[in-house]
Amino acid sequence: MRRIAGGLRVESRSEAGRDSGGSRRGSDASRSAAAAEERPGVSSSTPVPPSSSEVGGRRGPMARPGMERWRDRLALVTGASGGIGAAVARALVQQGLKVVGCARTVSNIEELAAECKSAGYPGTLIPYRCDLSNEEDILSMFSAIRSQHSGVDICINNAGLARPDTLLSGSTSGWKDMFNVNVLALSICTREAYQSMKERNVDDGHIININSMSGHRVLPLSVTHFYSATKYAVTALTEGLRQELREAQTHIRATCISPGVVETQFAFKLHDKDPEKAAATYEQMKRGVGSGLVGRS
Ligand SMILES: NC(=O)c1ccc[n+]([C@@H]2O[C@H](COP(=O)([O-])OP(=O)(O)OC[C@H]3O[C@@H](n4cnc5c(N)ncnc54)[C@H](OP(=O)(O)O)[C@@H]3O)[C@@H](O)[C@H]2O)c1
């Protein structure tokens, strides 16, 4: 996985306790699991240039100061079978976390788990097969996590997809696929993760939504319009979550990370009938020519 166009937009939306004296286990954003994508000193809504030790980079274990407190705690990463989710899962296992990685293609996560083990990373990756477009699957996963590992301390809502269904002639089923995973599954996982934290009095948990620059502006590219709408929803959901967490007087954090273009299977799924177009998208971005698929941040 390679990040191509410059940067990410990171919005840390926490804050219930920023001015009220800290949490049971601390509340400094720079010490959070979002360190996987955030860098210290980055303020809200600041575009972040690529890092030399970026998530999933293969530069060996990243000794990040402050990550020790997350050792042995549990992070759920949705969409861990490839792309950004696999990279995030790997980075967290490198930091000693117990990571439940879910997706439909569980064999990919099993391979990654074996890789992490043979690399001697201090954490563990636990593969879980889950179709996030099915609420029963999601609820069963949370219930398995509760019974086998106590609960979720960090929830990274990463799974997402784009289908080439335009507003004027796209299929309803394509829209539903995007809505179910990008919006509904993210909301269900958020609710369940919060409830899991609350019932165990975890006050320093973190919910991280992998958004997109498409959640902040609409490109003149019809095949991305519905996708963009789902990502605008993620922007609103993260802000709504921030407000509700604040009302609940918890120190649990809500963070929104908005990548620009990252070379994964994403465009190949968007253009599944035209893989050459998908490949060209990434090639153009690498050459610095805006393809219009995902803008430069
Ligand atoms: N790549 C980019 O340029 C880019 C830019 C901005 C934002 N993003 C966002 O980053 C996130 C990750 O994208 P990516 O680039 O890593 O894409 P990717 O390589 O296509 O990976 C998508 C992941 O989502 C999972 N997923 C999709 N539908 C699912 C379902 N019904 N149930 C369970 N898991 C499902 C996939 O697993 P299975 O298919 O195995 O189920 C896969 O693990 C997405 O939210 C995307 O919108 C990507």
PDBQT file of the ligand as one rigid body, heavy atoms in Angstrom, charges set to zero:
ROOT
HETATM    1  N1  LIG A 301      -7.443   4.176  -1.256  1.00  0.00    +0.000 N 
HETATM    2  C1  LIG A 301      -7.727   5.463  -1.267  1.00  0.00    +0.000 C 
HETATM    3  O1  LIG A 301      -7.272   6.208  -2.138  1.00  0.00    +0.000 OA
HETATM    4  C2  LIG A 301      -8.592   6.065  -0.202  1.00  0.00    +0.000 A 
HETATM    5  C3  LIG A 301      -8.675   7.463  -0.124  1.00  0.00    +0.000 A 
HETATM    6  C4  LIG A 301      -9.461   8.048   0.854  1.00  0.00    +0.000 A 
HETATM    7  C5  LIG A 301     -10.166   7.246   1.736  1.00  0.00    +0.000 A 
HETATM    8  N2  LIG A 301     -10.092   5.893   1.642  1.00  0.00    +0.000 N 
HETATM    9  C6  LIG A 301     -10.871   5.117   2.610  1.00  0.00    +0.000 C 
HETATM   10  O2  LIG A 301     -10.008   4.229   3.294  1.00  0.00    +0.000 OA
HETATM   11  C7  LIG A 301     -10.732   3.081   3.715  1.00  0.00    +0.000 C 
HETATM   12  C8  LIG A 301      -9.966   1.828   3.294  1.00  0.00    +0.000 C 
HETATM   13  O3  LIG A 301      -9.841   1.825   1.885  1.00  0.00    +0.000 OA
HETATM   14  P1  LIG A 301      -8.677   1.054   1.117  1.00  0.00    +0.000 P 
HETATM   15  O4  LIG A 301      -8.107   1.991   0.155  1.00  0.00    +0.000 OA
HETATM   16  O5  LIG A 301      -7.820   0.340   2.051  1.00  0.00    +0.000 OA
HETATM   17  O6  LIG A 301      -9.590   0.028   0.271  1.00  0.00    +0.000 OA
HETATM   18  P2  LIG A 301      -9.455  -1.525  -0.023  1.00  0.00    +0.000 P 
HETATM   19  O7  LIG A 301      -8.032  -1.888  -0.268  1.00  0.00    +0.000 OA
HETATM   20  O8  LIG A 301     -10.460  -1.781  -1.091  1.00  0.00    +0.000 OA
HETATM   21  O9  LIG A 301      -9.921  -2.199   1.358  1.00  0.00    +0.000 OA
HETATM   22  C9  LIG A 301     -11.254  -2.090   1.779  1.00  0.00    +0.000 C 
HETATM   23  C10 LIG A 301     -11.478  -2.966   2.993  1.00  0.00    +0.000 C 
HETATM   24  O10 LIG A 301     -12.864  -2.856   3.359  1.00  0.00    +0.000 OA
HETATM   25  C11 LIG A 301     -13.371  -4.170   3.513  1.00  0.00    +0.000 C 
HETATM   26  N3  LIG A 301     -14.792  -4.274   3.226  1.00  0.00    +0.000 N 
HETATM   27  C12 LIG A 301     -15.462  -3.800   2.155  1.00  0.00    +0.000 A 
HETATM   28  N4  LIG A 301     -16.742  -4.203   2.201  1.00  0.00    +0.000 NA
HETATM   29  C13 LIG A 301     -16.869  -4.961   3.330  1.00  0.00    +0.000 A 
HETATM   30  C14 LIG A 301     -17.939  -5.672   3.920  1.00  0.00    +0.000 A 
HETATM   31  N5  LIG A 301     -19.166  -5.728   3.381  1.00  0.00    +0.000 N 
HETATM   32  N6  LIG A 301     -17.710  -6.340   5.073  1.00  0.00    +0.000 NA
HETATM   33  C15 LIG A 301     -16.468  -6.328   5.630  1.00  0.00    +0.000 A 
HETATM   34  N7  LIG A 301     -15.426  -5.672   5.137  1.00  0.00    +0.000 NA
HETATM   35  C16 LIG A 301     -15.629  -4.990   3.983  1.00  0.00    +0.000 A 
HETATM   36  C17 LIG A 301     -12.566  -5.021   2.550  1.00  0.00    +0.000 C 
HETATM   37  O11 LIG A 301     -12.587  -6.374   2.955  1.00  0.00    +0.000 OA
HETATM   38  P3  LIG A 301     -13.313  -7.589   2.188  1.00  0.00    +0.000 P 
HETATM   39  O12 LIG A 301     -13.551  -7.184   0.780  1.00  0.00    +0.000 OA
HETATM   40  O13 LIG A 301     -12.356  -8.728   2.365  1.00  0.00    +0.000 OA
HETATM   41  O14 LIG A 301     -14.578  -7.806   2.954  1.00  0.00    +0.000 OA
HETATM   42  C18 LIG A 301     -11.175  -4.415   2.698  1.00  0.00    +0.000 C 
HETATM   43  O15 LIG A 301     -10.540  -5.008   3.806  1.00  0.00    +0.000 OA
HETATM   44  C19 LIG A 301     -12.117   3.200   3.078  1.00  0.00    +0.000 C 
HETATM   45  O16 LIG A 301     -13.022   3.682   4.046  1.00  0.00    +0.000 OA
HETATM   46  C20 LIG A 301     -11.918   4.231   1.975  1.00  0.00    +0.000 C 
HETATM   47  O17 LIG A 301     -13.104   4.925   1.695  1.00  0.00    +0.000 OA
HETATM   48  C21 LIG A 301      -9.307   5.282   0.688  1.00  0.00    +0.000 A 
ENDROOT
TORSDOF 0
